[in-house]
Amino acid sequence: MIERKVVLKNRTGLHARPASELVAFAKELPCKVYLEHNGKKAAADSILQLLALGAPGSCTPGRPPSAPRRQGAGLRPAGG
């Protein structure tokens, strides 16, 4: 399993436009990606879960149910 800390630099946090870009990126990965913030967990390929997370400035990737393959580790969406 691979974990990474993510810091959202936008003062307004994760809102609709960047969340939709993250969802598109997560759907292309060969592994499942989760984000956690204040004890809440969201699948990165679900716009509704990401927006419900309400992450204002930082979040920690959650632990997936099975270890992801390394191809997705450390990749970033374009412009990120």
C-alpha positions in Angstrom: 0.0 0.0 0.0 1.2 3.5 -0.8 0.2 6.6 1.1 0.9 10.2 0.3 0.0 13.5 2.0 -1.7 16.0 -0.2 -1.9 19.7 0.5 -4.6 21.7 -1.3 -3.1 25.1 -2.0 -6.4 26.8 -3.0 -7.9 28.7 0.0 -11.4 27.5 -0.9 -10.3 23.8 -0.8 -11.5 21.1 -3.0 -14.5 22.6 -5.0 -16.3 21.4 -8.1 -13.9 22.1 -10.9 -10.7 20.7 -9.4 -12.7 17.8 -7.9 -14.0 16.9 -11.4 -10.4 16.9 -12.7 -9.3 14.7 -9.8 -12.1 12.3 -10.5 -11.2 12.1 -14.2 -7.5 11.4 -13.3 -8.4 8.8 -10.6 -10.6 6.9 -13.1 -7.5 6.5 -15.4 -5.4 4.9 -12.6 -5.0 1.2 -12.3 -5.6 1.4 -8.6 -8.3 2.7 -6.3 -7.5 6.1 -4.6 -9.1 7.4 -1.4 -8.8 10.7 0.4 -9.4 11.3 4.1 -10.1 14.5 5.9 -11.2 14.9 9.6 -12.0 11.2 9.8 -14.2 11.1 6.7 -13.1 9.0 3.7 -14.0 9.5 0.0 -13.2 7.6 -3.2 -11.3 9.9 -5.5 -13.3 8.6 -8.5 -16.6 9.9 -7.0 -17.4 13.6 -7.4 -20.2 13.4 -4.8 -17.9 11.8 -2.2 -15.1 14.3 -2.8 -17.4 17.3 -2.5 -19.0 15.8 0.7 -15.5 15.5 2.2 -15.4 19.3 2.6 -11.6 19.4 2.5 -10.6 23.1 3.1 -6.8 22.8 2.9 -5.3 19.4 3.3 -6.1 15.8 3.4 -4.4 12.5 3.7 -4.9 9.7 1.2 -6.8 6.9 2.8 -5.9 3.2 3.0 -7.3 1.3 0.1 -8.9 -2.2 0.7 -6.0 -3.8 -1.3 -2.6 -2.5 -2.1 -2.5 -0.4 -5.4 -0.1 -1.1 -8.1 2.8 1.3 -8.2 2.0 2.9 -11.6 -0.4 5.3 -9.9 2.0 6.3 -7.1 3.3 9.9 -7.3 1.4 10.8 -10.5 -0.3 14.1 -10.7 -3.0 15.5 -13.0 -1.9 17.9 -15.6 -1.4 21.4 -14.2 -1.2 20.1 -10.6 
